[in-house]
Amino acid sequence: MKGKKIKSGTVSNFEFETFRYGTEVLHRLRILGKVGLEERIDVYKTTLDLNPSSSYFCILDNSHNFENTVTYSDLDYLDKLLLDGGIRVFTGATITYDESFAFIVKLAQRSAAMNNLKCDLISTDNAGTAEEFVMSKLTNTLLANSNEY
C-alpha cells in the first residue's frame, strides 16, 4: 500500500515525513542527533497537528544509535500530550541496534497502560520488521474503520 506524502521537515534533531493512507497517517521519524524530552515534545506537537484520527502510527529510525534518553516521567508526560491531542491508540516501531531499548519499550507500555492509552510497540534492528508491524496495524485500523460504515 502506497501512501501520499503530506508533509516533511526537520524539527529538534528529528527528520520527519508524514504519509496519508485513507483516513490514517503514518509518521516516519529519523533521529539526527541527541534526543531527550524537549526534542520529543517538539516532534509530537508538529506531527499531532497532522494527525486526523485518534490513532497515531509511527516508525522511529535510530539506526545510527544517537543518544536517545527517556525516563518514566518523560513517558508519562508524552502520553498525556498524546491524549490531550486526541490520540487514544499509539502504534510504534523503533529501529535500533541498542538491545537495551527493549526495556524502554516495556516502560512505555506500562506508562501508556497507566494513562489509558492503548499502545502497541516494538523495537527491532530490522527496518522491514518495523515496517511490517506498523503497516499491519494501520491496515487493520483502516479495515475496521471501513466496516463501521
N, C-alpha and C positions, 0 to 999 in steps of 0.2 A: 504494500500500500504506500503510495507516494503522497506526502503532504505538501502544502503550499507554504513557502516561507512568508511569514507576515512581518517579521522584524528581526533585526540582528544588531549587534553592537558590542561594546565593552563597557563594563561598569565594575569598579573596585576589584581589580585582579581577576575578573571573570570575563570571558568572551561568551556571548550567548547567541543562540539562534532559536526562534520560536516558529513552529510549523503548525498549520491548521489541518486537522483531519476531521472533516464533518463538523460536529458540534464540540469537538475537543481540540486541545492544543498540546503539543509536546515541546518542552523546553530542553534544549541541548546546551549544557554549560561546560566550559573548559576552564580549568583553573590556570591562571597565568603567573601567579606568584603567591606569596604567603596569604593565607585566608584565615580569618577569625570571625567573631560575631558581627562586627561592623560591616565587613565585606558581604557577609551573608544577608544582613538586613537590606543592604542596598540592592543586591541582585533579586531578592524576593520581592521587594517593593516594585522594582522595574518589571519583573515577569508577572506578578499578580495583576498589574494593570492590563496585561494582555490576555489574561485567563478568563474565558467566557462562562465557565461552569464551576461547579463545586468540586471538581476533580482536578488535581494537579499532577501532571506526568512529567518526569524529569530524568535525564541521563546526565550524570556528572562525571566528567572525564578529568581525573587527576593522575593520568598515566605517567606524567613527568615527575610525580611524587613531590610536589611542592608542599611546604609546611601547611598543615590543614588542622588547626586546633579547634576543638569544640568541647564544651563542658555540658553536664546535665542541665544546669541552669540556662545555658545558651539554647539548648534544645527546647526546653520549656518555653522560653521567650519566643523562639521561632514558631513553635506550634501555635501559640496564641496569636502571633502575627498572621499565620495562615488562616486560622479560624476567623479572626477579625476581617480577613479579606474574603470570606465566604467559602473557604475550602473546607470540605468535610472528608475527602479521601485524598491521601498523598501516596503516589506510587513513584518509587525512585530506584535507580541502579547507579552505583558508583564504580567507576573503572579505576582501579588502583592496584599497585603491586605490594602495598603495605598490608601484610596479613593481620596486623592488629586492628585494622579498620572494621573487622567483623564485630569487635567489641563496641565500637561506636554505633554500628547498626542496631545492636541489641539495646543500647542506651536509648537510641532514637525511638525504637519500637515501644520501649517502656514509657518514655515520656509521652508519646502520642496516645497510648492507651490511657494514661492518667488524665489526659486532656480531652478524651473522647474524640480523637482524630483517628479515623481509620487509616492504617498505614501498612503498605507492602513495600519492603526494602530488601535489597541485596547489595553486596559488594563482590566484585569479581575482577580478575585480571584480564578478562576476555571481553573485548568490545562487542563481539557477536552475541555473547550470552546476555550482556546488558541490554542490547537492542531487542533481542527476542523476549526477554522478560517484560520490559516496559511496553513493547508493542502488543504483546498478547493481552495485557491488562487493558490497554487503550482500546483494542479491537473488541474485547468483551464488553467494555463500557458502551461503546458505540452500538453494539448489537442489542444490549439491554435497553438502551435509550430508544432504539427504533422499534422495539417490541412494546414500548409504553404507548405508542400512538396508534 
